[in-house]
Amino acid sequence: MKPECSEYQRKIARSLMGDLTVEERRSLEDHLATCPHCRAEQESYIRTLDIMKAADNEPVPRHFFVYPEEKNLNPWALFRLMKPRWQAITAAVAGLFLFAGIGGILSFTRSEIDVIALKEDILKAAEQKNREAGSLWLQEVRAEMARSQSDLTQQQKTELTAAMNRLDSRMTGRLTAAEDRVRDDTKQLAVNLYRTVAQDRARDLSFINLRFDRIETRNAIETQQTDAILDTLLQAAELRLK
Amino acid sequence: MSSAIGRTSSSSVSSDRSQELSWVVESRRGNAQAFNRLVLKWEKPIYSLAFRMLQDREEAEEATQEVFLLAFKGIQRFRQDSTFSTWLYRIALNHCSTRIKQRPSGISLSLDDNGAVIHPMDKLAVDGSQPDELLRAEQRHRVLKALSRLLPEQRAVIELKFYQELTFEEIAEVLAVPLSTIKSRLYSGLEMLKGRLGSQD
C-alpha cells in the first residue's frame, strides 16, 4: 500500500457515483492501473453495487390503492367501460357462474329430499323393531301368567289383569312419546342441515361475487393503464415528428 | 466509467414531464382520474422505497397507500417550483421516518439476525428449479439486511441516489439538506455496505 492510496480510495466510491471531475477521474484511473491494492478496493465496491441491484425491482402488489372514482362505479358501468374482448370474457364467466349456481341449487334440493326419505325409512324400521320387541315381552308375561293362573284366587286374577293392562298402556304411551321425540329430532336435524348448507351456499356466492368485482376492477384499471401508455406513446411520437 | 447509473434519454423525459404536469394541474382541480394516473406512474418506485426503508412488505403497502393519500390531500399545497416527484419523494421519506420513529423499540426489524427467515412472498416468487432465482432471492435478503443496519438518513440518501437514480441536487432538494451532508452520508453508507456485501464469496 502506497502513502497516496488512502487519498485515492476515498475517490473510488465517488467515481462510481459519477462524482469526480474529469481530471480526478483520469488520475484515479492512472493510479488503479499500477496499484493492485486499490484495484481490489474498486472491485469490492463494484461487487457491492452489483449485489445491491438484487434488491431493486421489488414485486409490487398490484392495485392495493384506492382509486377514488372506482367507488362510484357500479358493476354495470365497469362492464361498459371494458374493451369488447373483456366484455365477452366477463359475460361468459358470468354465464358460467349463473349456470353453476342454478345447477348447484337444483342438485342441492334433490339431495335434501333423498336425505329425508332415508331418515323416514330408518325411523320406520326402528319403530317396527321396538314394537316387535315390546309385544314379544308382553306375550311372554301373559304366557307366564296363564301358567300360574290356576293357583290364584279370582280377586288376584282381576288385579293381575288390571296391572297387566296398565303396564301395556304405559308401554304403548312411552313408545309413542319416544317415537314422537325421534321424529322431532329428525325434523330439527333436517332443518339444521338445510340451514348450514344454505349458509355455506350464500357465503360461497358472496365470495364469488367479491372475486368477480375484483376481476372487473382489475380489468378497468388495465384498460386505464393501456390508455395511459397509449397517450404517452402518442405524445412521444408527436414530439419525435416535430 | 463516467457514471454507474444511466438516465433515460432527455426527449422522453421532457414529454413525460409535460404529461405529468397536466395530470398535476387536473388533480388540483379535483380530477381523481388524473390523480390515478399519477398513482399508477409512481406507485412502483414509492412502494420500493417504502419497502427498503421499512423492511416489511405489509407496512410498505400501508405506507404507500398513506403517502398517496397525503399527496392527494396536499396537492393544493404543492407549489410547482419543484417537480412532482421531488415533492412526492419528500412526503414518502418523511412518512417512512415518522413510521420508524413510532415503532415500539425492540421490534424494529422483521428480518432476523441469522437471516433464516425469508418472507413467504419470496418463497412464492422463487421457483426451486431455477437456481438463478434462488440466488437472487438470497442476495435480495442479504442486501435488505445490510441496508437495515444503516442509519435511516444514510439509507434515505442511498435509496434516492442508487435506487431512485436522483441527482445530488435533486436529493438535496428532497431532503432539504446541504450537498456536502448528502455526499458524506452517501459515502459513509456505501462504505458500510461494502463491508457487508463486498467480500468475495
Boltz contact constraints between the chains, C-beta under 6 A:
constraints:
  - contact:
      token1: [A, 13]
      token2: [B, 187]
      max_distance: 6.0
  - contact:
      token1: [A, 13]
      token2: [B, 190]
      max_distance: 6.0
  - contact:
      token1: [A, 16]
      token2: [B, 4]
      max_distance: 6.0
  - contact:
      token1: [A, 18]
      token2: [B, 3]
      max_distance: 6.0
  - contact:
      token1: [A, 44]
      token2: [B, 194]
      max_distance: 6.0
  - contact:
      token1: [A, 44]
      token2: [B, 198]
      max_distance: 6.0
  - contact:
      token1: [A, 45]
      token2: [B, 194]
      max_distance: 6.0
  - contact:
      token1: [A, 47]
      token2: [B, 198]
      max_distance: 6.0
  - contact:
      token1: [A, 48]
      token2: [B, 193]
      max_distance: 6.0
  - contact:
      token1: [A, 48]
      token2: [B, 194]
      max_distance: 6.0
  - contact:
      token1: [A, 48]
      token2: [B, 197]
      max_distance: 6.0
  - contact:
      token1: [A, 48]
      token2: [B, 198]
      max_distance: 6.0
  - contact:
      token1: [A, 51]
      token2: [B, 139]
      max_distance: 6.0
  - contact:
      token1: [A, 51]
      token2: [B, 143]
      max_distance: 6.0
  - contact:
      token1: [A, 51]
      token2: [B, 197]
      max_distance: 6.0
  - contact:
      token1: [A, 52]
      token2: [B, 143]
      max_distance: 6.0
  - contact:
      token1: [A, 54]
      token2: [B, 136]
      max_distance: 6.0
  - contact:
      token1: [A, 54]
      token2: [B, 139]
      max_distance: 6.0
  - contact:
      token1: [A, 54]
      token2: [B, 140]
      max_distance: 6.0
  - contact:
      token1: [A, 54]
      token2: [B, 143]
      max_distance: 6.0
  - contact:
      token1: [A, 55]
      token2: [B, 140]
      max_distance: 6.0
  - contact:
      token1: [A, 55]
      token2: [B, 143]
      max_distance: 6.0
  - contact:
      token1: [A, 55]
      token2: [B, 144]
      max_distance: 6.0
  - contact:
      token1: [A, 56]
      token2: [B, 163]
      max_distance: 6.0
  - contact:
      token1: [A, 58]
      token2: [B, 48]
      max_distance: 6.0
  - contact:
      token1: [A, 58]
      token2: [B, 51]
      max_distance: 6.0
  - contact:
      token1: [A, 60]
      token2: [B, 44]
      max_distance: 6.0
  - contact:
      token1: [A, 60]
      token2: [B, 47]
      max_distance: 6.0
  - contact:
      token1: [A, 61]
      token2: [B, 61]
      max_distance: 6.0
  - contact:
      token1: [A, 64]
      token2: [B, 61]
      max_distance: 6.0
  - contact:
      token1: [A, 65]
      token2: [B, 39]
      max_distance: 6.0
  - contact:
      token1: [A, 65]
      token2: [B, 65]
      max_distance: 6.0
  - contact:
      token1: [A, 67]
      token2: [B, 36]
      max_distance: 6.0
  - contact:
      token1: [A, 68]
      token2: [B, 32]
      max_distance: 6.0
  - contact:
      token1: [A, 69]
      token2: [B, 32]
      max_distance: 6.0
  - contact:
      token1: [A, 69]
      token2: [B, 33]
      max_distance: 6.0
  - contact:
      token1: [A, 225]
      token2: [B, 40]
      max_distance: 6.0
  - contact:
      token1: [A, 228]
      token2: [B, 37]
      max_distance: 6.0
  - contact:
      token1: [A, 235]
      token2: [B, 15]
      max_distance: 6.0
  - contact:
      token1: [A, 236]
      token2: [B, 12]
      max_distance: 6.0
  - contact:
      token1: [A, 236]
      token2: [B, 15]
      max_distance: 6.0
  - contact:
      token1: [A, 239]
      token2: [B, 15]
      max_distance: 6.0
